[in-house]
């Protein structure tokens, strides 16, 4: 077996046909120059080992990259993938949640709807991941092959070579003040959940009974007409929560501005809650009558108890949240 010919063939078969013959002759000449006059098979092996893997050597001759995404754009590719996939996944899950909640009927059970939301939500997330992965990868594959520069230096997000001046644009964030993407995405998901429930409370928030195959909705606890009449204020609260989440996403840390925005958000939410529950028609009369048959309290006592408990818990969590925001910002 002629190891030299086999080696040259292994290199040239990975190259464009038009270049194979010239590069094969050049490589053969190089190998012969590296060998002594009276060489042995062991000498040939040593020279070929020095030249290295044929695939690696071929990539040096090839004008096109022998990889999908090389080190030049790999870091940008991974960073964008980590940023886009979670956002797209949350949006996909919110769409499924909204679709099923809006279409929730009296004959449906919470267990069945919950399982359908979970199943379709997971499938949508997988589908979104595949789509984002495919199109983002395809974009960078094209970018890699259209790049005319010869160096392999990794690029920054601006597609330029890294320089020490780039460090000036990267703020130092103590780990105690860092806001994770999971926290931001969780906040957006929670905002979508409670907003969807609020505008569909007449068939979500209320009394349920065990139908044998799951919990079945019996009656709403709140008056949907009253809830809908406060829609401008609710949209304001939802907007503040989304703006706060996006602010944290951009800043990636707790700052004094973030703590102030968080406090404003909580104060507005408390004011809206007080206006809501102070409305005399806030509760559904059928719900109060039903609770009156179960508990040894009058309808007025039941209303007062729910309002007091709701206000105490909401105020307590709001105060803790505001204090925690300023504590993190001042670290």
Secondary structure as the mmCIF struct_conf table of DSSP 4:
data_model
#
loop_
_struct_conf.conf_type_id
_struct_conf.id
_struct_conf.beg_label_comp_id
_struct_conf.beg_label_asym_id
_struct_conf.beg_label_seq_id
_struct_conf.end_label_comp_id
_struct_conf.end_label_asym_id
_struct_conf.end_label_seq_id
HELX_RH_AL_P HELX_RH_AL_P1 UNK A 3 UNK A 12
TURN_TY1_P TURN_TY1_P1 UNK A 13 UNK A 14
BEND BEND1 UNK A 15 UNK A 15
HELX_RH_AL_P HELX_RH_AL_P2 UNK A 17 UNK A 34
BEND BEND2 UNK A 35 UNK A 35
TURN_TY1_P TURN_TY1_P2 UNK A 37 UNK A 38
HELX_RH_AL_P HELX_RH_AL_P3 UNK A 41 UNK A 51
HELX_RH_AL_P HELX_RH_AL_P4 UNK A 54 UNK A 61
BEND BEND3 UNK A 63 UNK A 64
BEND BEND4 UNK A 66 UNK A 69
HELX_RH_AL_P HELX_RH_AL_P5 UNK A 71 UNK A 102
TURN_TY1_P TURN_TY1_P3 UNK A 103 UNK A 103
TURN_TY1_P TURN_TY1_P4 UNK A 106 UNK A 107
STRN STRN1 UNK A 109 UNK A 109
HELX_RH_AL_P HELX_RH_AL_P6 UNK A 110 UNK A 146
HELX_LH_PP_P HELX_LH_PP_P1 UNK A 153 UNK A 154
STRN STRN2 UNK A 155 UNK A 155
TURN_TY1_P TURN_TY1_P5 UNK A 157 UNK A 158
BEND BEND5 UNK A 159 UNK A 160
STRN STRN3 UNK A 161 UNK A 161
HELX_RH_3T_P HELX_RH_3T_P1 UNK A 164 UNK A 169
BEND BEND6 UNK A 170 UNK A 170
TURN_TY1_P TURN_TY1_P6 UNK A 175 UNK A 177
STRN STRN4 UNK A 178 UNK A 178
HELX_RH_AL_P HELX_RH_AL_P7 UNK A 181 UNK A 198
TURN_TY1_P TURN_TY1_P7 UNK A 199 UNK A 200
HELX_RH_3T_P HELX_RH_3T_P2 UNK A 201 UNK A 203
TURN_TY1_P TURN_TY1_P8 UNK A 204 UNK A 204
BEND BEND7 UNK A 205 UNK A 205
STRN STRN5 UNK A 206 UNK A 210
BEND BEND8 UNK A 212 UNK A 214
STRN STRN6 UNK A 215 UNK A 220
BEND BEND9 UNK A 221 UNK A 221
STRN STRN7 UNK A 222 UNK A 222
HELX_RH_AL_P HELX_RH_AL_P8 UNK A 224 UNK A 229
TURN_TY1_P TURN_TY1_P9 UNK A 230 UNK A 230
HELX_RH_AL_P HELX_RH_AL_P9 UNK A 231 UNK A 251
STRN STRN8 UNK A 253 UNK A 253
HELX_RH_AL_P HELX_RH_AL_P10 UNK A 256 UNK A 277
TURN_TY1_P TURN_TY1_P10 UNK A 278 UNK A 278
BEND BEND10 UNK A 279 UNK A 279
TURN_TY1_P TURN_TY1_P11 UNK A 280 UNK A 281
BEND BEND11 UNK A 282 UNK A 282
STRN STRN9 UNK A 283 UNK A 283
HELX_RH_AL_P HELX_RH_AL_P11 UNK A 285 UNK A 294
BEND BEND12 UNK A 295 UNK A 297
HELX_RH_AL_P HELX_RH_AL_P12 UNK A 299 UNK A 329
TURN_TY1_P TURN_TY1_P12 UNK A 330 UNK A 330
#
